[in-house]
Amino acid sequence: MAGRWKNTLTENDVTTEAAFLNRRQIMAGLAGVGLAGIGGAARAAPLQPNSWEDITSYNNFYEFGTGKDDPARNAHTLTTKPWTVKIDGLVDKPGDYDFDDIMSKMTIEDRIYRFRCVEAWSMVVPWNGFELADLLALAGVQSGARYVAFETLYRPAEMPGQKAPILDWPYVEGLRLDEAMHPLTIMATGIYGKPMPNQNGAPLRLVVPWKYGFKSIKSVVRITLTDKQPPTTWNKTNAREYGFYSNVNPTVDHPRWSQATERRIGGGLFAKRVPTLMFNGYDEVASLYGGMDLKRNF
């Protein structure tokens, strides 16, 4: 699997955590991942390092509260074992897939990705996970499928934010099938080589690095293949502000703020803003949107 995608980040973009980075360096030498193919790094501004503390304490996960520190404070209530993912719709083998069984069949990789929030802040995260395409292949995608819908766990007793009508629960998201099958799209199961923390979407979350962070749905319990564009939570809440695609695009502002620049987490409240890159710097996905008006299809 290694080498099928172009990594534009290096080890210097992530806060040092000796054991993890030593392992990354060894893997890069053996598999050509990580240090090779850094073509996009030269044009990107120097990245603010992100620590485990940054990544796990500054989150949007409204199921545990709307404050950035609420998920870290409240997510300990979430039970993640046992965990199953229902895969249904236009697939050959619909059913409830046990998380541990999924993990035994997947190839887990380390992926260092930029993460850009629609709120114009960003960080760099060293995810561990597997390509979504491999999970979909396990279920067998039928020829009529055009979209992939995702659903988050709904368990108000353990997710206190769901007791308030902040959003239409459970949280749902969706991708076009070609986006879901792209090798950059992963189901993340950990950070820094450690199991995914509850506040970051344990035990399984989507990561689509060229889209705004709210597209990367957390604590996934259902994946549905469909021939129709699925509803998505933030688009249902306010379609004017949150489009279905939500690709990172510095030329298309949010109605209430500019998307041309971003604030890197880890540099303090007055950290210098840096330019936002089209597709968050992942130019290899541009071909997915050939001929589309990305201002209209935001």
N, C-alpha and C positions, 0 to 999 in steps of 0.2 A: 504494500500500500504506500510505503514511503516514497516520496519523490513525485507524486501525482499532482502536487499543488506547489505553487511558488510562495515560499515564506519570505516576507520582506522585513522581518524583525530579527534581531540578534539577541544574544544573552544579555547584552548591556541594557536592553530595554526593560528588563525585569529586575526587581529588587533581588539582591543576592541571597540565596538560601543554599548554602554550600552543598548539601547532599543532593539536592535536586539538580543544581547546575552542573555538578560534576557528572551526574548521570546523563544529562543532556549533551554534554561535550562528547562523551563516549559514543552515544547514539548518533550524534551528528557525523562523527568520523566513520562509523560503520555503515550508516544508512543514507548519508547525504541529506539529512533533514536538519534544519535549523541554521547552520552556518552557511550552507550553500544557497544560491539563488536569492541574494539580498538586493536585487536590482532596484527595488522601489525605495530602499532605505535612504539613498543618497538625497532624494528630493524631499524627503519628509523631515520636518523639524525634529531636533533631538527630543527624545521621549522622556517624560518624567517617570522615574522608576516607581513601581507599585509593589508594596509589601503585602504579605498575607493579611496584615491588619487592615490596610487600605481596602483590599478586595472584599474582605469578609465583614467589614463594619460600615461600609457606605453602599447601601443597596436600595433599590426600589423593589419591594415585594409586598404589595398592598394587602395581601392576605394576612400579613402580620403587623400592619400599621402603615401609615403614610409618611412617617418620619424616616430619614435615611438610616438612623440607628435603631429603629423599631424592629426590623427583622432580626438583627443580631441579638436583641434583648428578648424577643418573644418566640423565636422559632424553635427553641429547645422543646416546645410542646409537641412538635411534629414527630409522628411515628413513621419510620421509613422501612421497617421490616415487619412482616413481609410486604412486598411491593409487586404489583402486576401492571402490565400495560396492555390494554385492549387494543388490538389492531383489527379493524373491520372495514366494511365498505367494499370497494372494488379490488379485492385481494383474493388470491387462490387459497390461502390458509388463514382465514379469520380465527380469532380466538384470544384468550387471555394469556399473555406471555409473561412468565415469571422473570423478574429482574435478574436474579442470579443465573438463570438459564440463558438469558440474553447475553450476559457478560461472558459466559463460558464459550459462546459462539463468535464473539466479536474480537477484532484486533484493536487493542487499546493503544492509542498514539498520544504523544505530547504535541500540542499545538499552541504556539504563542501567538495570540491574536490581539489586535487593537479592539477596544470596546468603546463605542460611541453612543451616549445616551441622547435622546431627542431633546433633553433639557440643556444640551450644549456643554456637558462635561464628559470626560473620557478617562480611560485608564488602559493599561496593558495587562492581560491576564494569561498565565500559563495553564491552559486547560489540559485535562486528560479526557479522552473519549474516543468514540468511533464514528465513522462516517454514517450519516443517516441512510445513505443509499444501501449500505450493507444490511441494515435492519429491514428496510423495505424489501430488499431482495429475499430475505428470510421468509417474509410473508407472501411474496409473489405478487407483483403489481400487475393488474390486468390492463389490457390495451385501452380500455375506455377511460382510465384515470387521467385527470388533468390537474388536480389539486390535491394537497395534503392538509388535512385539518388536525389541530392539536387541542387537547383539553387538559387543564390543570386539575389536580385533586380538589374536590370540594368536601371539606370536613371542618365545619365551623367550630366544633368542640376543640380542635387542635389548632385551627387557623383563625384567631380571634377577629382579624380584620374582616372576615366574611360575614360576621354578625351585623355589619353596618352596610347600608345600600350605597356604598361608594361607587361600586361597579356592578354590572350584571354578572353575578357569579353563576357557574364557575368561569374562570378566565379561559378564553379561547383564542387561538391564533391560526394562521394558515399561510401556506406557501404555494406557489405554482409548482407543478411537478418537476420541471427542469431546475428550478431553484433548489428544491429539496434534494435532488439527485446530484447536485454539483459537489465535487470533492471537498470544497471548503466548508460545506455544511455538516456540522457534527452534532451528535448527542453527547453532551459532556457529562462525565461521571465523577470528575474530581478536579482539584486545583493543586498545583505544586506537588503532584504525585500523591496527594492525600485524598480520601473520599470527599465527595462534594458536601460542604457544610449545608445545614438546613436552610440558612438564610440566603444561600446562593442557588437554591433550587434542588436540593437533594430529593431522591438519589439520582435523578435523570432530568436534564434540561436540554433544550435546543440552543444551539449557538450558530447564528448566521452573521458572520463578522462584517459584512458590507451593509447591513441594515441597522437601523436604530435599535437600541437594546430591548425595547418593549416587545419586539418581534421574537426575541429569544425566550420563549415561554418556559416557565420553571415547573418542577415537580409534575412531570407529564404522566398522565394515567390513561390517555386514549389518543390513538392516531387513526384517522379515517381517510381512506382514499376515496375521492369523489370526482365526478365530472363537472361539478359546479363550484364556482368561487365561494369558499366558506365565509361565514361571518367572523369578524375578529373584534375583540372586546373594545379596544380604543376607537376603532372605526365606528362601532355601534354607538359609543358614548359621544363622539364628536367627529363626524366624518370630515368636517371642514379642516380640522387640525391634524387628523391622523389617517393617512391614506392606507390602502391595502398593502401597497408595495413598501413604503417607508424606507427606501434606499437612502443611505447617507448621501446628501447632495448639498454642497455649500452654496449653490446658486438658487435653491428653493428654500426660502425662509419659512419658519413656523409663523403663523399669523401674529404671534405675540413676541417673537424675538428672532434675531438673525441666526442662521446656521453657518455663516461664513467662517467662524472661529469657534474654538472650544477651550475649556479650562481643564487642564490635566490635574486629576486628583493626586494628592501627595505633595503639592507645592504650596499649600495654604490657600486661604481665601483670596489673596492678592497675587496668586501665581500668574505669570505672564500668559496671555492667551496665545494660542498657536493656530495657524490656518487649518481648516478642516479639508481633508482630501476627498475627492469624488470617490464614491463607493468605499469610503473609509480607507482608501489606498489600495484596495483589491481590484485593480484594473482588469484582471482576467475574467471578471464576471460581466464586463460591459457587453459582450456579445449576446448575453441573455436578453438584452433590451434593445437590440438593433431595430431601428425604425420606430421606436416608441417615443412619444412626447413625455419626457420624464418630469415636466412641470405639471402636465395634466394628470399623468399617472404617477402621482407622488406617493 
